[in-house]
Amino acid sequence: MGLFNVTHPASFLLTGIPGLESSLSWLAGPLCLMYAVALGGNTVILQAVRVEASLHEPMYYFLSMLSFSDVAMSMATLPTVLRTFCVDARNIAFDACLIQMFLIHSFSMMESGILLAMSFDRYVAICDPLRYATVLTNQVIAGMGLAVTSRSFITLFPLPFLIKRLPICRSNVLSHSYCLHPDMMKLACADITINSIYGLFVLVSTFVMDLFFIFISYVLILRSVLAIASRDERLKALNTCVSHILAVLAFYVPMIGVSTVHRFGKHVPRYIHVLMSNIYLFVPPVLNPLIYSAKTKEIRRAIVRMFHRIKI
């Protein structure tokens, strides 16, 4: 018990966008629209996969997992973001901040794992299509989903305790409208080496490795596609990967941008750091349902049929 007998503030103060405090009310509208698209779009995809028998296939089960993680991520950030931007209520209790930090990082890691699982789905579908149905059974898909979820929660379980052991006495003002581990540990007036090392370990062992294996999957897919004699068949095979590639880019490009700015952008204005972090958290849940609805005709048809039945 003595490990956590250190000084903590009763609450933290969240920040909108430094330097743009007078414009927070103007930014509330676009943020609300983004949340509406993220929650509405992903909920529609979840419902379409649930009710449409034509979507009861591995690719769409993985898509429903991605939509669920996007909904969960949006719900994790929504309370504090809207309170900060809409009503300028910036207080968040210390323990509530720890919970939000854990959920944000967990759902972000979950999304990375799901994107890796989706790349495996595309690899099997293109490189070994005859075994697709026998490899990706419902039991295997459920096991992959459970593994992705377990990895996220087990890997990040120590984070709240690593923060709680630190005395927070420099300030109680966070740099964002939500709680993140790097932001919270910088407020400590003690050695944060363990936190930094563990954070780097988590980043490399999960996100970096996921991206590496996604890249390897597409190298193998490209090699298999180039071996197809027919140009039309090659394009048809590659077209099934477009939505996933766009989703990977929507997730990893902002993440790499945030990491680059934090590591090397010490002289970059503070609001750039915050904007990059907001893009990383808010953009993928908005873009994913738009990407899959626009690029996957089966999803479009299922959504149209679903709304047609509701109308009738």
C-alpha positions as CSV (number, residue, x, y, z in Angstrom):
1,M,0.0,0.0,0.0
2,G,2.9,2.3,0.7
3,L,3.9,2.2,-3.0
4,F,0.9,4.5,-3.8
5,N,1.2,6.7,-0.7
6,V,2.4,9.7,-2.8
7,T,1.0,13.1,-3.6
8,H,-1.7,13.3,-6.3
9,P,-4.0,16.1,-7.2
10,A,-7.7,15.5,-6.6
11,S,-8.3,16.3,-10.2
12,F,-6.7,17.3,-13.5
13,L,-7.5,20.3,-15.7
14,L,-8.0,19.4,-19.3
15,T,-7.0,21.7,-22.2
16,G,-8.8,22.3,-25.5
17,I,-6.3,23.6,-28.0
18,P,-3.6,25.9,-26.6
19,G,-3.7,29.4,-28.2
20,L,-7.2,28.8,-29.5
21,E,-9.2,29.1,-26.3
22,S,-11.4,31.8,-27.7
23,S,-12.4,29.5,-30.5
24,L,-13.4,26.5,-28.5
25,S,-17.1,27.1,-29.0
26,W,-16.6,27.3,-32.8
27,L,-14.7,24.0,-32.8
28,A,-17.5,22.2,-30.8
29,G,-19.7,22.0,-33.9
30,P,-17.2,20.2,-36.1
31,L,-16.3,17.9,-33.2
32,C,-19.9,17.0,-32.6
33,L,-20.3,16.3,-36.3
34,M,-17.2,14.0,-36.2
35,Y,-18.6,12.1,-33.2
36,A,-22.0,11.8,-35.0
37,V,-20.4,10.3,-38.1
38,A,-18.1,8.0,-36.1
39,L,-20.8,6.7,-33.8
40,G,-23.6,6.6,-36.4
41,G,-21.5,5.2,-39.2
42,N,-19.9,2.4,-37.2
43,T,-23.1,1.5,-35.5
44,V,-24.8,1.1,-38.9
45,I,-22.0,-1.2,-40.1
46,L,-22.3,-3.3,-36.9
47,Q,-26.0,-3.6,-37.4
48,A,-25.6,-4.4,-41.1
49,V,-23.2,-7.2,-40.4
50,R,-25.5,-8.5,-37.6
51,V,-28.7,-8.7,-39.7
52,E,-27.5,-9.3,-43.2
53,A,-26.8,-13.0,-43.9
54,S,-24.6,-12.1,-46.9
55,L,-22.2,-10.4,-44.6
56,H,-21.7,-13.4,-42.3
57,E,-18.2,-14.0,-43.7
58,P,-14.7,-13.6,-42.0
59,M,-13.9,-10.3,-43.7
60,Y,-17.1,-8.6,-42.4
61,Y,-16.7,-10.2,-38.9
62,F,-13.3,-8.5,-38.7
63,L,-14.9,-5.3,-40.0
64,S,-17.5,-5.4,-37.2
65,M,-14.6,-5.8,-34.7
66,L,-13.0,-2.7,-36.2
67,S,-16.3,-0.8,-36.0
68,F,-16.7,-1.8,-32.4
69,S,-13.3,-0.6,-31.4
70,D,-14.0,2.7,-33.2
71,V,-17.3,3.1,-31.3
72,A,-15.5,2.3,-28.0
73,M,-12.7,4.7,-28.7
74,S,-15.2,7.5,-29.5
75,M,-17.2,6.8,-26.3
76,A,-14.0,6.8,-24.2
77,T,-13.1,10.3,-25.4
78,L,-16.5,11.8,-25.9
79,P,-17.4,12.9,-22.3
80,T,-14.3,15.0,-21.6
81,V,-13.9,16.4,-25.1
82,L,-17.5,17.7,-25.4
83,R,-17.4,19.0,-21.8
84,T,-14.1,20.9,-22.5
85,F,-15.2,22.3,-25.9
86,C,-18.9,22.9,-25.3
87,V,-19.3,24.0,-21.7
88,D,-15.6,24.7,-20.7
89,A,-15.9,22.2,-17.9
90,R,-12.3,21.1,-17.7
91,N,-12.0,19.2,-14.4
92,I,-11.6,15.4,-14.3
93,A,-11.0,13.4,-11.2
94,F,-7.6,11.7,-10.8
95,D,-9.0,8.1,-10.8
96,A,-11.4,8.9,-13.7
97,C,-8.4,10.2,-15.7
98,L,-6.5,7.0,-15.1
99,I,-9.5,4.9,-16.3
100,Q,-9.9,7.1,-19.4
101,M,-6.1,6.8,-20.1
102,F,-6.3,3.0,-19.9
103,L,-9.4,2.8,-22.1
104,I,-8.0,5.1,-24.8
105,H,-4.7,3.2,-25.1
106,S,-6.4,-0.2,-24.9
107,F,-8.9,0.5,-27.7
108,S,-6.1,2.1,-29.8
109,M,-4.0,-1.1,-29.4
110,M,-7.1,-3.2,-30.1
111,E,-7.6,-1.4,-33.4
112,S,-4.0,-2.0,-34.4
113,G,-4.4,-5.7,-33.7
114,I,-7.7,-5.9,-35.6
115,L,-6.0,-4.3,-38.6
116,L,-3.3,-7.0,-38.4
117,A,-6.0,-9.7,-38.3
118,M,-7.7,-8.2,-41.3
119,S,-4.4,-8.3,-43.2
120,F,-4.2,-12.0,-42.4
121,D,-7.7,-12.4,-43.8
122,R,-6.7,-10.7,-47.0
123,Y,-3.5,-12.8,-47.2
124,V,-5.4,-16.1,-46.9
125,A,-8.2,-15.0,-49.3
126,I,-5.7,-14.1,-52.1
127,C,-2.7,-16.4,-51.5
128,D,-4.6,-19.5,-50.4
129,P,-8.3,-19.1,-51.5
130,L,-9.1,-22.8,-51.6
131,R,-8.4,-23.1,-47.8
132,Y,-10.0,-19.7,-46.9
133,A,-13.2,-21.2,-45.4
134,T,-11.3,-24.0,-43.5
135,V,-8.6,-21.7,-42.1
136,L,-10.8,-18.8,-41.0
137,T,-13.6,-20.6,-39.3
138,N,-15.9,-18.9,-36.8
139,Q,-13.9,-20.5,-33.9
140,V,-10.6,-19.1,-35.3
141,I,-12.1,-15.7,-35.8
142,A,-13.5,-15.6,-32.3
143,G,-10.1,-16.7,-31.0
144,M,-8.3,-14.0,-32.9
145,G,-10.7,-11.4,-31.5
146,L,-10.2,-12.7,-28.0
147,A,-6.4,-12.7,-28.4
148,V,-6.5,-9.1,-29.7
149,T,-8.7,-7.9,-26.8
150,S,-6.7,-9.8,-24.2
151,R,-3.3,-8.5,-25.5
152,S,-4.6,-4.9,-25.2
153,F,-5.9,-5.2,-21.7
154,I,-3.1,-7.4,-20.3
155,T,-0.3,-5.3,-21.9
156,L,-1.7,-2.0,-20.7
157,F,-2.9,-3.1,-17.3
158,P,0.3,-1.8,-15.5
159,L,-0.1,1.7,-16.9
160,P,-2.5,3.1,-14.3
161,F,-0.4,1.7,-11.5
162,L,2.8,3.1,-13.0
163,I,1.2,6.6,-13.0
164,K,-0.3,6.1,-9.5
165,R,3.2,5.4,-8.0
166,L,4.4,8.8,-9.2
167,P,4.0,12.0,-7.1
168,I,2.2,14.6,-9.2
169,C,3.3,18.0,-7.9
170,R,4.5,20.1,-10.8
171,S,1.1,21.0,-12.2
172,N,-2.4,19.4,-12.7
173,V,-2.9,20.9,-16.2
174,L,-2.9,18.3,-19.0
175,S,-2.2,19.2,-22.7
176,H,-5.3,17.6,-24.2
177,S,-9.0,17.3,-23.7
178,Y,-8.5,13.7,-22.6
179,C,-6.0,11.7,-20.6
180,L,-2.9,10.1,-22.1
181,H,0.0,8.3,-20.4
182,P,2.8,10.5,-21.8
183,D,0.9,13.6,-20.9
184,M,0.3,12.5,-17.3
185,M,3.8,11.2,-16.5
186,K,5.4,14.5,-17.6
187,L,3.6,16.1,-14.6
188,A,5.5,13.9,-12.1
189,C,8.2,15.3,-9.9
190,A,10.1,12.0,-9.8
191,D,12.0,9.7,-12.0
192,I,9.8,8.5,-14.9
193,T,12.4,6.2,-16.5
194,I,10.3,3.1,-15.8
195,N,7.2,4.7,-17.4
196,S,9.2,5.8,-20.4
197,I,10.8,2.4,-20.9
198,Y,7.5,0.5,-20.5
199,G,5.8,2.9,-22.9
200,L,8.5,2.4,-25.5
201,F,8.3,-1.4,-25.0
202,V,4.5,-1.3,-25.5
203,L,4.9,0.8,-28.6
204,V,7.5,-1.4,-30.2
205,S,6.1,-4.8,-29.2
206,T,2.6,-4.1,-30.4
207,F,2.1,-1.2,-32.8
208,V,5.4,-1.5,-34.5
209,M,5.3,-5.2,-34.8
210,D,1.7,-5.1,-36.0
211,L,2.7,-2.7,-38.8
212,F,5.7,-4.8,-39.7
213,F,3.5,-8.0,-40.1
214,I,0.9,-6.0,-42.1
215,F,3.7,-4.9,-44.4
216,I,4.9,-8.5,-44.7
217,S,1.4,-9.7,-45.5
218,Y,1.1,-7.2,-48.4
219,V,4.5,-8.2,-49.7
220,L,3.3,-11.8,-49.9
221,I,-0.1,-10.7,-51.3
222,L,1.6,-8.5,-54.0
223,R,3.9,-11.4,-55.0
224,S,0.9,-13.7,-55.3
225,V,-1.1,-11.2,-57.3
226,L,1.8,-10.5,-59.8
227,A,1.9,-14.3,-60.5
228,I,-1.7,-14.1,-61.8
229,A,-1.7,-14.1,-65.6
230,S,-4.8,-12.1,-66.3
231,R,-4.6,-8.3,-65.7
232,D,-8.3,-8.1,-64.9
233,E,-7.9,-10.8,-62.2
234,R,-4.9,-9.0,-60.8
235,L,-6.9,-5.8,-60.5
236,K,-9.8,-7.6,-59.0
237,A,-7.6,-9.2,-56.3
238,L,-6.0,-6.0,-55.4
239,N,-9.3,-4.2,-55.3
240,T,-10.4,-6.4,-52.4
241,C,-7.5,-4.9,-50.4
242,V,-8.1,-1.2,-51.1
243,S,-10.4,-0.6,-48.1
244,H,-8.1,-2.3,-45.7
245,I,-5.0,-0.4,-47.0
246,L,-6.9,2.9,-46.6
247,A,-7.9,2.0,-43.1
248,V,-4.3,1.1,-42.2
249,L,-3.1,4.4,-43.6
250,A,-5.8,6.3,-41.7
251,F,-4.7,4.7,-38.5
252,Y,-0.9,4.6,-38.8
253,V,-0.1,7.8,-40.7
254,P,-1.5,10.0,-37.9
255,M,0.2,7.8,-35.3
256,I,3.6,8.1,-37.0
257,G,3.0,11.9,-37.3
258,V,2.2,12.2,-33.6
259,S,5.3,10.1,-32.7
260,T,7.5,12.2,-35.0
261,V,6.3,15.5,-33.6
262,H,6.7,14.4,-30.0
263,R,10.2,13.0,-30.6
264,F,11.7,15.6,-32.9
265,G,9.4,18.6,-32.8
266,K,10.5,20.3,-29.6
267,H,10.3,23.7,-31.2
268,V,7.0,23.1,-32.9
269,P,4.1,25.2,-31.5
270,R,2.2,23.4,-28.7
271,Y,-1.1,23.5,-30.6
272,I,0.4,21.5,-33.4
273,H,1.2,18.7,-30.9
274,V,-2.4,18.8,-29.7
275,L,-3.9,18.9,-33.2
276,M,-1.8,15.9,-34.3
277,S,-3.0,13.9,-31.3
278,N,-6.6,14.9,-32.0
279,I,-6.3,13.8,-35.6
280,Y,-4.8,10.5,-34.5
281,L,-7.7,9.8,-32.1
282,F,-10.7,11.3,-34.0
283,V,-10.0,10.7,-37.7
284,P,-9.8,6.8,-38.0
285,P,-13.3,6.3,-36.3
286,V,-14.7,8.8,-38.8
287,L,-13.0,7.6,-41.9
288,N,-13.3,3.8,-41.5
289,P,-17.1,3.6,-42.0
290,L,-16.9,6.0,-44.9
291,I,-14.0,4.0,-46.5
292,Y,-15.8,0.7,-46.2
293,S,-19.2,2.1,-47.2
294,A,-17.7,3.8,-50.3
295,K,-15.2,1.0,-51.4
296,T,-17.1,-2.2,-50.5
297,K,-20.3,-2.7,-52.6
298,E,-21.5,-5.6,-50.4
299,I,-21.5,-3.2,-47.4
300,R,-23.4,-0.5,-49.5
301,R,-26.0,-3.0,-50.7
302,A,-26.5,-4.4,-47.2
303,I,-27.0,-0.9,-45.7
304,V,-29.4,0.1,-48.4
305,R,-31.4,-3.2,-47.8
306,M,-31.4,-2.6,-44.1
307,F,-32.7,1.0,-44.3
308,H,-35.3,-0.1,-47.0
309,R,-36.7,-2.7,-44.5
310,I,-36.8,-0.1,-41.8
311,K,-38.7,2.3,-44.1
312,I,-41.2,-0.4,-45.0
